[in-house]
Amino acid sequence: MVAAAYPDAPSALAQRARQDAEQKSCSRPYSESLSAAEARRIVDSARASIRYPADGRLIGDWKHGEHLVRDAAGERIRENRVEKVKENGALCVNCHALDPNDVNVGNLGPSLTHYALQRSASEALIKYTYEKIYNSWAYYPCSHMPRFGRNGFLTPEQIADVVAYLIDLRSPVNRR
């Protein structure tokens, strides 16, 4: 539908309109549920897609992460062109409660308030959090959460910054 609406779309937009094999499997009607083998294939493909920051650190700068979770900028279409911006944002606040002092929060996804305080901030949690943000289908095939890293919307370093926002005890997410 998007491709038909924008036949002369720039390649960045045209690419976003093409479904990959996993999206095609996940776009079927609810009455046609995934088989166990299809779900396993999606999870395996999602896990294989995960890339890590060049320096190997899965926790970055929580202050930059805070900017990313609140920012909506990035790859918007204006006048049939992909808008140029400094960097993409994740806009996590549209779906998740994060900072316990925020009153206007999303409720489509689970609350992430006190994320690290409610969990053991172990290496396993850090890796899970990073991978879930990079490609949510690595854990839940066909999840409605965007596949930020898989689709190239956020870099591995940006994802590490979002992880820091969730994990760092100095972050507003973990305020008491």
Biotite code that builds the C-alpha atoms (Angstrom):
import biotite.structure as struc

atoms = struc.array([
    struc.Atom([0.000, 0.000, 0.000], chain_id="A", res_id=1, res_name="MET", atom_name="CA", element="C"),
    struc.Atom([2.812, 2.407, 0.884], chain_id="A", res_id=2, res_name="VAL", atom_name="CA", element="C"),
    struc.Atom([4.753, 1.462, -2.242], chain_id="A", res_id=3, res_name="ALA", atom_name="CA", element="C"),
    struc.Atom([1.649, 2.076, -4.380], chain_id="A", res_id=4, res_name="ALA", atom_name="CA", element="C"),
    struc.Atom([1.007, 5.427, -2.707], chain_id="A", res_id=5, res_name="ALA", atom_name="CA", element="C"),
    struc.Atom([4.601, 6.577, -3.311], chain_id="A", res_id=6, res_name="TYR", atom_name="CA", element="C"),
    struc.Atom([5.727, 5.047, -6.620], chain_id="A", res_id=7, res_name="PRO", atom_name="CA", element="C"),
    struc.Atom([8.645, 7.495, -6.913], chain_id="A", res_id=8, res_name="ASP", atom_name="CA", element="C"),
    struc.Atom([9.633, 7.195, -3.249], chain_id="A", res_id=9, res_name="ALA", atom_name="CA", element="C"),
    struc.Atom([13.270, 7.521, -2.260], chain_id="A", res_id=10, res_name="PRO", atom_name="CA", element="C"),
    struc.Atom([15.008, 4.184, -1.742], chain_id="A", res_id=11, res_name="SER", atom_name="CA", element="C"),
    struc.Atom([15.021, 4.596, 2.068], chain_id="A", res_id=12, res_name="ALA", atom_name="CA", element="C"),
    struc.Atom([11.224, 4.811, 2.093], chain_id="A", res_id=13, res_name="LEU", atom_name="CA", element="C"),
    struc.Atom([10.770, 2.082, -0.497], chain_id="A", res_id=14, res_name="ALA", atom_name="CA", element="C"),
    struc.Atom([12.964, -0.275, 1.546], chain_id="A", res_id=15, res_name="GLN", atom_name="CA", element="C"),
    struc.Atom([10.895, 0.360, 4.679], chain_id="A", res_id=16, res_name="ARG", atom_name="CA", element="C"),
    struc.Atom([7.753, -0.649, 2.772], chain_id="A", res_id=17, res_name="ALA", atom_name="CA", element="C"),
    struc.Atom([9.127, -4.099, 1.824], chain_id="A", res_id=18, res_name="ARG", atom_name="CA", element="C"),
    struc.Atom([8.349, -6.914, 4.207], chain_id="A", res_id=19, res_name="GLN", atom_name="CA", element="C"),
    struc.Atom([11.086, -9.362, 5.100], chain_id="A", res_id=20, res_name="ASP", atom_name="CA", element="C"),
    struc.Atom([10.261, -13.086, 5.367], chain_id="A", res_id=21, res_name="ALA", atom_name="CA", element="C"),
    struc.Atom([9.566, -12.821, 9.103], chain_id="A", res_id=22, res_name="GLU", atom_name="CA", element="C"),
    struc.Atom([7.183, -9.883, 8.677], chain_id="A", res_id=23, res_name="GLN", atom_name="CA", element="C"),
    struc.Atom([5.280, -11.818, 6.020], chain_id="A", res_id=24, res_name="LYS", atom_name="CA", element="C"),
    struc.Atom([4.849, -14.707, 8.443], chain_id="A", res_id=25, res_name="SER", atom_name="CA", element="C"),
    struc.Atom([3.720, -12.331, 11.189], chain_id="A", res_id=26, res_name="CYS", atom_name="CA", element="C"),
    struc.Atom([1.292, -10.420, 8.954], chain_id="A", res_id=27, res_name="SER", atom_name="CA", element="C"),
    struc.Atom([-1.124, -13.270, 8.436], chain_id="A", res_id=28, res_name="ARG", atom_name="CA", element="C"),
    struc.Atom([-4.606, -13.103, 9.958], chain_id="A", res_id=29, res_name="PRO", atom_name="CA", element="C"),
    struc.Atom([-4.921, -14.165, 13.606], chain_id="A", res_id=30, res_name="TYR", atom_name="CA", element="C"),
    struc.Atom([-6.848, -17.249, 12.485], chain_id="A", res_id=31, res_name="SER", atom_name="CA", element="C"),
    struc.Atom([-3.649, -18.489, 10.800], chain_id="A", res_id=32, res_name="GLU", atom_name="CA", element="C"),
    struc.Atom([-1.377, -18.767, 13.812], chain_id="A", res_id=33, res_name="SER", atom_name="CA", element="C"),
    struc.Atom([2.318, -19.542, 13.536], chain_id="A", res_id=34, res_name="LEU", atom_name="CA", element="C"),
    struc.Atom([3.427, -23.141, 13.766], chain_id="A", res_id=35, res_name="SER", atom_name="CA", element="C"),
    struc.Atom([6.082, -24.012, 16.320], chain_id="A", res_id=36, res_name="ALA", atom_name="CA", element="C"),
    struc.Atom([8.579, -24.460, 13.483], chain_id="A", res_id=37, res_name="ALA", atom_name="CA", element="C"),
    struc.Atom([7.775, -21.008, 12.048], chain_id="A", res_id=38, res_name="GLU", atom_name="CA", element="C"),
    struc.Atom([8.099, -19.377, 15.467], chain_id="A", res_id=39, res_name="ALA", atom_name="CA", element="C"),
    struc.Atom([11.468, -21.121, 15.984], chain_id="A", res_id=40, res_name="ARG", atom_name="CA", element="C"),
    struc.Atom([12.653, -19.922, 12.532], chain_id="A", res_id=41, res_name="ARG", atom_name="CA", element="C"),
    struc.Atom([11.671, -16.331, 13.373], chain_id="A", res_id=42, res_name="ILE", atom_name="CA", element="C"),
    struc.Atom([13.440, -16.462, 16.744], chain_id="A", res_id=43, res_name="VAL", atom_name="CA", element="C"),
    struc.Atom([16.565, -18.012, 15.200], chain_id="A", res_id=44, res_name="ASP", atom_name="CA", element="C"),
    struc.Atom([16.627, -15.414, 12.414], chain_id="A", res_id=45, res_name="SER", atom_name="CA", element="C"),
    struc.Atom([16.116, -12.594, 14.923], chain_id="A", res_id=46, res_name="ALA", atom_name="CA", element="C"),
    struc.Atom([18.931, -13.819, 17.164], chain_id="A", res_id=47, res_name="ARG", atom_name="CA", element="C"),
    struc.Atom([21.255, -14.163, 14.166], chain_id="A", res_id=48, res_name="ALA", atom_name="CA", element="C"),
    struc.Atom([20.527, -10.530, 13.213], chain_id="A", res_id=49, res_name="SER", atom_name="CA", element="C"),
    struc.Atom([21.754, -9.053, 16.518], chain_id="A", res_id=50, res_name="ILE", atom_name="CA", element="C"),
    struc.Atom([24.902, -6.946, 16.297], chain_id="A", res_id=51, res_name="ARG", atom_name="CA", element="C"),
    struc.Atom([26.723, -5.522, 19.286], chain_id="A", res_id=52, res_name="TYR", atom_name="CA", element="C"),
    struc.Atom([28.595, -2.235, 19.760], chain_id="A", res_id=53, res_name="PRO", atom_name="CA", element="C"),
    struc.Atom([32.124, -2.233, 18.333], chain_id="A", res_id=54, res_name="ALA", atom_name="CA", element="C"),
    struc.Atom([33.600, -1.724, 21.802], chain_id="A", res_id=55, res_name="ASP", atom_name="CA", element="C"),
    struc.Atom([31.574, -4.647, 23.221], chain_id="A", res_id=56, res_name="GLY", atom_name="CA", element="C"),
    struc.Atom([29.935, -2.510, 25.911], chain_id="A", res_id=57, res_name="ARG", atom_name="CA", element="C"),
    struc.Atom([26.181, -3.108, 26.179], chain_id="A", res_id=58, res_name="LEU", atom_name="CA", element="C"),
    struc.Atom([25.683, -0.192, 28.580], chain_id="A", res_id=59, res_name="ILE", atom_name="CA", element="C"),
    struc.Atom([26.355, 3.277, 27.246], chain_id="A", res_id=60, res_name="GLY", atom_name="CA", element="C"),
    struc.Atom([25.445, 6.787, 28.375], chain_id="A", res_id=61, res_name="ASP", atom_name="CA", element="C"),
    struc.Atom([22.115, 6.897, 30.207], chain_id="A", res_id=62, res_name="TRP", atom_name="CA", element="C"),
    struc.Atom([21.723, 10.642, 29.632], chain_id="A", res_id=63, res_name="LYS", atom_name="CA", element="C"),
    struc.Atom([21.870, 10.152, 25.872], chain_id="A", res_id=64, res_name="HIS", atom_name="CA", element="C"),
    struc.Atom([19.558, 7.161, 26.325], chain_id="A", res_id=65, res_name="GLY", atom_name="CA", element="C"),
    struc.Atom([17.028, 9.438, 28.023], chain_id="A", res_id=66, res_name="GLU", atom_name="CA", element="C"),
    struc.Atom([17.094, 11.701, 24.975], chain_id="A", res_id=67, res_name="HIS", atom_name="CA", element="C"),
    struc.Atom([16.530, 8.703, 22.660], chain_id="A", res_id=68, res_name="LEU", atom_name="CA", element="C"),
    struc.Atom([13.558, 7.309, 24.608], chain_id="A", res_id=69, res_name="VAL", atom_name="CA", element="C"),
    struc.Atom([11.791, 10.682, 24.403], chain_id="A", res_id=70, res_name="ARG", atom_name="CA", element="C"),
    struc.Atom([12.709, 11.720, 20.860], chain_id="A", res_id=71, res_name="ASP", atom_name="CA", element="C"),
    struc.Atom([10.455, 11.100, 17.868], chain_id="A", res_id=72, res_name="ALA", atom_name="CA", element="C"),
    struc.Atom([12.784, 12.480, 15.223], chain_id="A", res_id=73, res_name="ALA", atom_name="CA", element="C"),
    struc.Atom([14.072, 10.274, 12.493], chain_id="A", res_id=74, res_name="GLY", atom_name="CA", element="C"),
    struc.Atom([13.131, 9.124, 9.040], chain_id="A", res_id=75, res_name="GLU", atom_name="CA", element="C"),
    struc.Atom([9.845, 11.005, 8.894], chain_id="A", res_id=76, res_name="ARG", atom_name="CA", element="C"),
    struc.Atom([8.431, 11.496, 5.437], chain_id="A", res_id=77, res_name="ILE", atom_name="CA", element="C"),
    struc.Atom([7.769, 15.087, 4.427], chain_id="A", res_id=78, res_name="ARG", atom_name="CA", element="C"),
    struc.Atom([6.868, 16.162, 0.909], chain_id="A", res_id=79, res_name="GLU", atom_name="CA", element="C"),
    struc.Atom([7.667, 12.669, -0.411], chain_id="A", res_id=80, res_name="ASN", atom_name="CA", element="C"),
    struc.Atom([11.203, 12.826, 1.030], chain_id="A", res_id=81, res_name="ARG", atom_name="CA", element="C"),
    struc.Atom([12.840, 11.226, 4.022], chain_id="A", res_id=82, res_name="VAL", atom_name="CA", element="C"),
    struc.Atom([13.547, 14.057, 6.430], chain_id="A", res_id=83, res_name="GLU", atom_name="CA", element="C"),
    struc.Atom([17.203, 14.507, 7.335], chain_id="A", res_id=84, res_name="LYS", atom_name="CA", element="C"),
    struc.Atom([17.791, 14.607, 11.074], chain_id="A", res_id=85, res_name="VAL", atom_name="CA", element="C"),
    struc.Atom([20.840, 14.446, 13.313], chain_id="A", res_id=86, res_name="LYS", atom_name="CA", element="C"),
    struc.Atom([19.869, 11.007, 14.657], chain_id="A", res_id=87, res_name="GLU", atom_name="CA", element="C"),
    struc.Atom([16.831, 8.802, 15.010], chain_id="A", res_id=88, res_name="ASN", atom_name="CA", element="C"),
    struc.Atom([14.972, 8.515, 18.279], chain_id="A", res_id=89, res_name="GLY", atom_name="CA", element="C"),
    struc.Atom([13.227, 5.483, 19.748], chain_id="A", res_id=90, res_name="ALA", atom_name="CA", element="C"),
    struc.Atom([10.275, 7.270, 21.400], chain_id="A", res_id=91, res_name="LEU", atom_name="CA", element="C"),
    struc.Atom([9.868, 4.468, 23.955], chain_id="A", res_id=92, res_name="CYS", atom_name="CA", element="C"),
    struc.Atom([7.599, 6.722, 26.046], chain_id="A", res_id=93, res_name="VAL", atom_name="CA", element="C"),
    struc.Atom([4.821, 6.242, 23.522], chain_id="A", res_id=94, res_name="ASN", atom_name="CA", element="C"),
    struc.Atom([4.409, 2.637, 24.676], chain_id="A", res_id=95, res_name="CYS", atom_name="CA", element="C"),
    struc.Atom([6.125, 2.384, 28.073], chain_id="A", res_id=96, res_name="HIS", atom_name="CA", element="C"),
    struc.Atom([6.057, 4.163, 31.423], chain_id="A", res_id=97, res_name="ALA", atom_name="CA", element="C"),
    struc.Atom([9.677, 4.961, 32.262], chain_id="A", res_id=98, res_name="LEU", atom_name="CA", element="C"),
    struc.Atom([10.397, 7.872, 34.615], chain_id="A", res_id=99, res_name="ASP", atom_name="CA", element="C"),
    struc.Atom([8.150, 7.454, 37.678], chain_id="A", res_id=100, res_name="PRO", atom_name="CA", element="C"),
    struc.Atom([7.621, 11.240, 37.752], chain_id="A", res_id=101, res_name="ASN", atom_name="CA", element="C"),
    struc.Atom([6.079, 11.333, 34.260], chain_id="A", res_id=102, res_name="ASP", atom_name="CA", element="C"),
    struc.Atom([2.309, 11.640, 34.185], chain_id="A", res_id=103, res_name="VAL", atom_name="CA", element="C"),
    struc.Atom([1.708, 11.259, 30.477], chain_id="A", res_id=104, res_name="ASN", atom_name="CA", element="C"),
    struc.Atom([3.045, 7.830, 29.552], chain_id="A", res_id=105, res_name="VAL", atom_name="CA", element="C"),
    struc.Atom([2.305, 5.041, 27.124], chain_id="A", res_id=106, res_name="GLY", atom_name="CA", element="C"),
    struc.Atom([0.571, 1.901, 28.257], chain_id="A", res_id=107, res_name="ASN", atom_name="CA", element="C"),
    struc.Atom([0.733, -0.372, 25.221], chain_id="A", res_id=108, res_name="LEU", atom_name="CA", element="C"),
    struc.Atom([3.933, -2.012, 26.495], chain_id="A", res_id=109, res_name="GLY", atom_name="CA", element="C"),
    struc.Atom([4.769, -2.969, 30.075], chain_id="A", res_id=110, res_name="PRO", atom_name="CA", element="C"),
    struc.Atom([5.829, -0.343, 32.575], chain_id="A", res_id=111, res_name="SER", atom_name="CA", element="C"),
    struc.Atom([9.611, -0.103, 32.767], chain_id="A", res_id=112, res_name="LEU", atom_name="CA", element="C"),
    struc.Atom([9.575, 2.147, 35.833], chain_id="A", res_id=113, res_name="THR", atom_name="CA", element="C"),
    struc.Atom([12.174, 0.971, 38.362], chain_id="A", res_id=114, res_name="HIS", atom_name="CA", element="C"),
    struc.Atom([13.494, -1.470, 35.753], chain_id="A", res_id=115, res_name="TYR", atom_name="CA", element="C"),
    struc.Atom([16.840, -2.176, 37.451], chain_id="A", res_id=116, res_name="ALA", atom_name="CA", element="C"),
    struc.Atom([15.473, -1.838, 40.979], chain_id="A", res_id=117, res_name="LEU", atom_name="CA", element="C"),
    struc.Atom([12.957, -4.641, 40.383], chain_id="A", res_id=118, res_name="GLN", atom_name="CA", element="C"),
    struc.Atom([15.516, -6.968, 38.793], chain_id="A", res_id=119, res_name="ARG", atom_name="CA", element="C"),
    struc.Atom([19.043, -8.061, 39.446], chain_id="A", res_id=120, res_name="SER", atom_name="CA", element="C"),
    struc.Atom([21.175, -5.855, 37.188], chain_id="A", res_id=121, res_name="ALA", atom_name="CA", element="C"),
    struc.Atom([23.156, -8.910, 36.096], chain_id="A", res_id=122, res_name="SER", atom_name="CA", element="C"),
    struc.Atom([25.077, -9.421, 32.876], chain_id="A", res_id=123, res_name="GLU", atom_name="CA", element="C"),
    struc.Atom([22.225, -11.690, 31.758], chain_id="A", res_id=124, res_name="ALA", atom_name="CA", element="C"),
    struc.Atom([19.657, -8.895, 32.255], chain_id="A", res_id=125, res_name="LEU", atom_name="CA", element="C"),
    struc.Atom([21.871, -6.399, 30.444], chain_id="A", res_id=126, res_name="ILE", atom_name="CA", element="C"),
    struc.Atom([22.304, -8.747, 27.478], chain_id="A", res_id=127, res_name="LYS", atom_name="CA", element="C"),
    struc.Atom([18.579, -9.597, 27.400], chain_id="A", res_id=128, res_name="TYR", atom_name="CA", element="C"),
    struc.Atom([17.637, -5.904, 27.504], chain_id="A", res_id=129, res_name="THR", atom_name="CA", element="C"),
    struc.Atom([20.065, -5.040, 24.718], chain_id="A", res_id=130, res_name="TYR", atom_name="CA", element="C"),
    struc.Atom([18.910, -7.922, 22.513], chain_id="A", res_id=131, res_name="GLU", atom_name="CA", element="C"),
    struc.Atom([15.218, -7.235, 23.170], chain_id="A", res_id=132, res_name="LYS", atom_name="CA", element="C"),
    struc.Atom([15.635, -3.623, 22.022], chain_id="A", res_id=133, res_name="ILE", atom_name="CA", element="C"),
    struc.Atom([17.818, -4.609, 19.073], chain_id="A", res_id=134, res_name="TYR", atom_name="CA", element="C"),
    struc.Atom([15.353, -7.223, 17.795], chain_id="A", res_id=135, res_name="ASN", atom_name="CA", element="C"),
    struc.Atom([12.372, -7.988, 20.012], chain_id="A", res_id=136, res_name="SER", atom_name="CA", element="C"),
    struc.Atom([11.527, -11.024, 17.896], chain_id="A", res_id=137, res_name="TRP", atom_name="CA", element="C"),
    struc.Atom([14.585, -12.784, 19.352], chain_id="A", res_id=138, res_name="ALA", atom_name="CA", element="C"),
    struc.Atom([12.391, -13.441, 22.387], chain_id="A", res_id=139, res_name="TYR", atom_name="CA", element="C"),
    struc.Atom([8.802, -13.001, 21.221], chain_id="A", res_id=140, res_name="TYR", atom_name="CA", element="C"),
    struc.Atom([8.152, -13.797, 17.556], chain_id="A", res_id=141, res_name="PRO", atom_name="CA", element="C"),
    struc.Atom([5.892, -11.215, 15.959], chain_id="A", res_id=142, res_name="CYS", atom_name="CA", element="C"),
    struc.Atom([6.016, -8.875, 18.967], chain_id="A", res_id=143, res_name="SER", atom_name="CA", element="C"),
    struc.Atom([4.604, -5.436, 18.214], chain_id="A", res_id=144, res_name="HIS", atom_name="CA", element="C"),
    struc.Atom([7.720, -3.795, 19.652], chain_id="A", res_id=145, res_name="MET", atom_name="CA", element="C"),
    struc.Atom([9.834, -2.266, 16.887], chain_id="A", res_id=146, res_name="PRO", atom_name="CA", element="C"),
    struc.Atom([12.986, -4.117, 15.867], chain_id="A", res_id=147, res_name="ARG", atom_name="CA", element="C"),
    struc.Atom([15.157, -1.030, 16.328], chain_id="A", res_id=148, res_name="PHE", atom_name="CA", element="C"),
    struc.Atom([18.543, -2.526, 15.525], chain_id="A", res_id=149, res_name="GLY", atom_name="CA", element="C"),
    struc.Atom([17.388, -5.121, 13.012], chain_id="A", res_id=150, res_name="ARG", atom_name="CA", element="C"),
    struc.Atom([15.799, -2.411, 10.912], chain_id="A", res_id=151, res_name="ASN", atom_name="CA", element="C"),
    struc.Atom([18.771, -0.074, 11.286], chain_id="A", res_id=152, res_name="GLY", atom_name="CA", element="C"),
    struc.Atom([16.709, 2.574, 13.006], chain_id="A", res_id=153, res_name="PHE", atom_name="CA", element="C"),
    struc.Atom([19.057, 2.726, 15.994], chain_id="A", res_id=154, res_name="LEU", atom_name="CA", element="C"),
    struc.Atom([22.759, 1.893, 16.010], chain_id="A", res_id=155, res_name="THR", atom_name="CA", element="C"),
    struc.Atom([24.200, -0.641, 18.461], chain_id="A", res_id=156, res_name="PRO", atom_name="CA", element="C"),
    struc.Atom([25.721, 2.274, 20.388], chain_id="A", res_id=157, res_name="GLU", atom_name="CA", element="C"),
    struc.Atom([22.366, 4.058, 20.630], chain_id="A", res_id=158, res_name="GLN", atom_name="CA", element="C"),
    struc.Atom([20.764, 0.864, 21.879], chain_id="A", res_id=159, res_name="ILE", atom_name="CA", element="C"),
    struc.Atom([23.488, 0.593, 24.538], chain_id="A", res_id=160, res_name="ALA", atom_name="CA", element="C"),
    struc.Atom([22.538, 4.129, 25.623], chain_id="A", res_id=161, res_name="ASP", atom_name="CA", element="C"),
    struc.Atom([18.875, 3.125, 25.951], chain_id="A", res_id=162, res_name="VAL", atom_name="CA", element="C"),
    struc.Atom([19.961, 0.066, 27.962], chain_id="A", res_id=163, res_name="VAL", atom_name="CA", element="C"),
    struc.Atom([21.919, 2.387, 30.260], chain_id="A", res_id=164, res_name="ALA", atom_name="CA", element="C"),
    struc.Atom([18.795, 4.493, 30.762], chain_id="A", res_id=165, res_name="TYR", atom_name="CA", element="C"),
    struc.Atom([16.987, 1.367, 31.974], chain_id="A", res_id=166, res_name="LEU", atom_name="CA", element="C"),
    struc.Atom([19.834, -0.143, 34.014], chain_id="A", res_id=167, res_name="ILE", atom_name="CA", element="C"),
    struc.Atom([21.829, 2.733, 35.536], chain_id="A", res_id=168, res_name="ASP", atom_name="CA", element="C"),
    struc.Atom([20.691, 3.423, 39.072], chain_id="A", res_id=169, res_name="LEU", atom_name="CA", element="C"),
    struc.Atom([21.272, 7.176, 38.546], chain_id="A", res_id=170, res_name="ARG", atom_name="CA", element="C"),
    struc.Atom([18.742, 7.199, 35.688], chain_id="A", res_id=171, res_name="SER", atom_name="CA", element="C"),
    struc.Atom([15.304, 8.723, 36.296], chain_id="A", res_id=172, res_name="PRO", atom_name="CA", element="C"),
    struc.Atom([13.789, 5.299, 35.528], chain_id="A", res_id=173, res_name="VAL", atom_name="CA", element="C"),
    struc.Atom([15.221, 3.966, 38.782], chain_id="A", res_id=174, res_name="ASN", atom_name="CA", element="C"),
    struc.Atom([14.303, 6.869, 41.082], chain_id="A", res_id=175, res_name="ARG", atom_name="CA", element="C"),
    struc.Atom([12.419, 6.066, 44.238], chain_id="A", res_id=176, res_name="ARG", atom_name="CA", element="C"),
])
